[in-house]
Amino acid sequence: MINYFNFKRFNDHYLITNDFGYYMFVDQDLMGKLIQDKIEPDNEYKDELIGKGFLIEESLEKFIVDHSFDLRNIKRYCFSGTALHIFAVTNKCNLNCVYCQAHDTDSKMDGSMTIETGKRAIDFAMQSPNKNLTFEFQGGEPLLNFDTVKEMIVYAQTINKDKQIEYTIVTNLLNMTEDKLDFLVDNHVQLCTSLDGNRIVHDHNRPLRNGRGSYDEVIQKIKYIQHRGGKINAIQTTTRFSLDYPTEIIDQYREIGINNIFLRPLTPLGMANDCWQEVGYTAEAFLSFYKKALEYILKLNQSGIPFIESHASFFLKKILYRCSDNYMELRSPCGASTGQMSYYYDGNVYTCDEGRMLAEMGDCSFLLGNVNKNTFSDAIKSPTCMAVCKSSILEAIPGCSDCVYQPYCGVCPVIHYCGTNDLYAAEKKKYRCTVYQGILDILFEILEKENEELIEILYSWVR
């Protein structure tokens, strides 16, 4: 008996996938036999089809027992509780990024979290049942409210009894001083900055408020941190201007000693939404840029230069190992509330960073509560949490449930709502869906061609 699966014509093969995360490439003859449930007992692919859950050989009960671990493994995030807690300690910023998603043209950038509110936010986050937490400090620019950041970290360490907590700060580095760096290093806080590429790209995308470029200062601070023995990661955001510089962006990361990059498509929130005609692009334009960048990265790896594209690695962990990394957008249901929460400077708690960004645009639809009035349990039991969970279960969304990439993908109800006022927006022809499908097409094309050298490189990214 055949088990439910999705499929797609893929060059000379059909790609088939199932809810356990398994995939196979089959030819037209085998595809026909599988659909008609006429696989011969001596068929050379029968054992593989059974082992991967495409065929049910014996009883349904045995099949469920045999594959229950597979399903639990690919959905294990559903059992762990909220791990990522993002604290936006201020909305003040010293940059004027052309795509800023944390504010729009109507935002008032004058708010900072008090130490008292910060401690209450820590208390709130500590109520998560997850024993492994990540506390991430963002802004605006969090170094502009560093006293609160320091007190929150010290307070968390003081009250913590049984949790493993990783601390991260996402900063543009411009206000980094030796004293601040000493505290962050001494307290094992991971550093992450934004680097959009080489000088021409970064200065275009991320100018100071006076219009001057920020590239020189950012590079100087990165080198200083590295000289001090610190490790720093960087994130990249792709604008329309970036599209002409795929290899130059990669080379900039290599030059500064960072051997991985997350090639991120622009999200239409905040200024990016207001200025989309100037900074945005079509999904097809991004995919053209992405493919050129990925081909260049693979050639670097083939020449003995290790370098990872993180967007691909998140997908590959699900494809190759059938388990999810801590990337909230590629979950079903998505990680909003159950995987991450975002705490604004005023104590308001939102489902996710995107929900908090939407609030900056004047829409608080994804508000879960406030650290001064509510508990973590209140937030998880709220109708808002339930709504984002239900609206992001791919297995129940038309257009997603029957997509061959359903086991590896995810949707964002906030982005749906922002564009359509509908949590269940038809995703099939949407920008983000096209981007995700395009990246997955590129990765599965490599797997289909069975180039052992390239496949070994992909495995090395997620081992």
Buried (B, 14 or more C-beta within 10 A) or exposed (E): EBBEBBBBEBEEBBBBBBBBBBBBBBEEEBBEBBEEEEBEEEBEBBEBBBEBBBBBBEEEEEBEEBBEEBBEBBBEBBEBBBBBBBBBBBBBBBBBBBBBBBBBEEBEBEBBBBBEBBBBBBBBBBBBEBEEBBBBBBBBBBBBBBEBBBBBBBBBEEEEEEBEBBBBBBBBBBBBEEEBBEBBBEEEBBBBBBBBBBEBBBBBBBBBEEEEBBBEBBBEBBEBBBEEEBEBBBBBBBBBBBBEBBBBBBBBBBEBEBEBBBBBBBBBBBBBBBBBEEBBBEBEBBBBBBBBBBEBBBEBBEEEEEBBBBBBBBBBBBBBBBBBBBBBBBBBBBBBBBBBBBBBBBBBBBBBBBBBBBBBBEBBBBBBBBBEEBEBEBBBEBEBBEBBBBBBBBEEBEBBEEBBBBBBBBBBBBBBBBBEEEBBBBBEEBBBBBBBBBBBBBBBEBBBEEEEEBBEBBEEBBE
